[in-house]
Amino acid sequence: MKNFLLLLFTWWGKTTFGTWLHTKRFGVFVGQDTFGNKYYKQNVSRNKSYTGNRKGERRWVVYANPAEASAIPAGWHGWMHYRTDVPPSEQAIQHWSWERAHQPNMTGTGKAYRPKGSLLAAKTEKSDSAPDYEAWAP
């Protein structure tokens, strides 16, 4: 019962009732990423009421965890935004040697970026030889 109520009344969870129903009626499963997000498409020919300006298909994602747009890897992001017609599940993405693995936005978590000097940064012993600032001299 709890899951059904969450499906009806929350948008930040995995999906809403409207998205779930639309996915069941018109969704064609395209693939799944490493985070467990599932990607769908809908051909315009299956939905006669579609009046969007995009020719072809509509694309959407059903998140595995609470909805967070930064949890979409780069390859799937390109497919979602119509930069490519071939989803990463059908064609392997070419990664460069200097690229890091995708990491979602960590803001608000313990792994968030905290620059040097931040009050939330790890406390370190202050060196007496290095001043906090350098005085400006004209």
C-alpha positions in Angstrom: 0.0 0.0 0.0 2.9 2.4 0.9 4.5 1.9 -2.6 1.2 2.5 -4.3 0.7 5.8 -2.4 4.2 6.9 -3.2 3.6 6.1 -6.8 0.5 8.3 -6.8 1.7 11.3 -4.8 5.4 11.7 -5.3 7.5 12.8 -8.3 11.0 12.4 -6.8 10.8 8.6 -6.4 11.3 6.1 -9.2 8.3 7.1 -11.3 4.9 8.7 -11.0 1.6 7.0 -11.8 1.2 8.9 -15.0 4.7 7.9 -16.2 4.2 4.3 -15.2 0.9 4.1 -17.1 2.4 5.8 -20.2 5.3 3.5 -20.1 3.1 0.4 -19.9 0.9 1.6 -22.8 3.4 3.2 -25.2 6.9 2.5 -23.9 9.4 0.4 -25.8 12.3 -0.7 -23.6 15.7 0.5 -25.1 18.2 -0.4 -22.4 19.5 0.0 -18.9 22.6 1.7 -17.6 25.1 0.8 -14.9 23.0 2.6 -12.2 19.9 0.6 -13.0 18.0 3.4 -14.8 15.8 2.1 -17.6 15.4 4.0 -20.8 12.3 3.9 -23.1 11.2 5.4 -26.4 7.8 5.9 -28.0 7.3 6.0 -31.7 5.0 8.8 -32.8 3.0 6.3 -35.0 1.8 4.5 -31.9 0.4 7.7 -30.3 -1.9 9.6 -32.7 -2.4 12.3 -30.1 1.3 13.4 -30.1 1.6 17.0 -31.2 5.2 17.6 -30.3 7.6 19.3 -32.7 10.1 16.4 -32.7 9.7 14.1 -35.6 10.3 10.5 -34.8 10.1 9.5 -31.2 9.8 10.5 -27.6 12.4 9.4 -25.1 12.3 9.1 -21.3 14.0 7.5 -18.3 12.7 5.7 -15.3 15.2 6.1 -12.5 16.3 3.2 -10.3 16.7 5.5 -7.3 15.2 8.9 -6.4 15.1 11.1 -9.5 18.4 12.8 -10.1 19.3 14.0 -13.6 23.1 13.8 -12.9 22.7 10.0 -12.5 22.5 9.6 -16.3 25.8 8.6 -17.8 27.2 10.6 -20.7 26.2 8.1 -23.5 22.6 7.9 -22.3 22.5 11.6 -21.9 23.4 12.1 -25.5 20.7 9.6 -26.6 18.1 11.3 -24.3 18.8 14.7 -25.9 18.7 13.4 -29.5 22.4 14.0 -30.1 22.5 10.4 -31.4 19.9 8.0 -32.8 21.7 4.9 -31.6 21.4 4.1 -27.9 24.4 2.9 -25.9 22.8 -0.5 -25.5 23.1 -1.1 -29.3 26.5 0.5 -29.9 29.5 0.7 -27.5 30.6 4.2 -26.5 34.2 5.1 -27.3 35.9 6.4 -24.2 39.1 8.4 -24.2 42.1 7.4 -22.0 41.8 10.6 -20.0 38.1 10.2 -19.1 37.0 9.3 -15.6 34.1 7.0 -14.8 30.8 8.8 -14.5 29.9 9.9 -11.0 26.6 11.5 -10.1 26.3 14.8 -8.3 27.5 14.3 -4.7 26.2 17.7 -3.3 24.7 17.2 0.1 26.5 14.0 0.8 29.7 13.1 2.7 31.5 12.8 -0.7 30.7 16.4 -1.7 33.5 18.6 -3.0 34.8 20.9 -0.2 37.5 23.3 -1.4 40.5 24.2 0.7 39.5 26.7 3.4 35.9 25.6 3.5 34.4 25.3 7.0 33.2 21.8 6.2 36.5 20.6 4.8 38.6 18.2 6.8 40.4 19.9 9.6 44.1 20.1 9.1 46.8 21.6 11.3 47.7 25.1 10.2 51.3 25.7 9.4 52.9 28.6 11.2 55.2 29.4 8.2 52.4 29.9 5.7 50.1 32.9 6.3 46.4 32.8 5.5 46.7 35.5 2.9 49.4 37.5 1.2 49.3 41.3 1.7 48.9 43.4 -1.4 51.5 46.1 -2.0 51.1 48.6 -4.7 
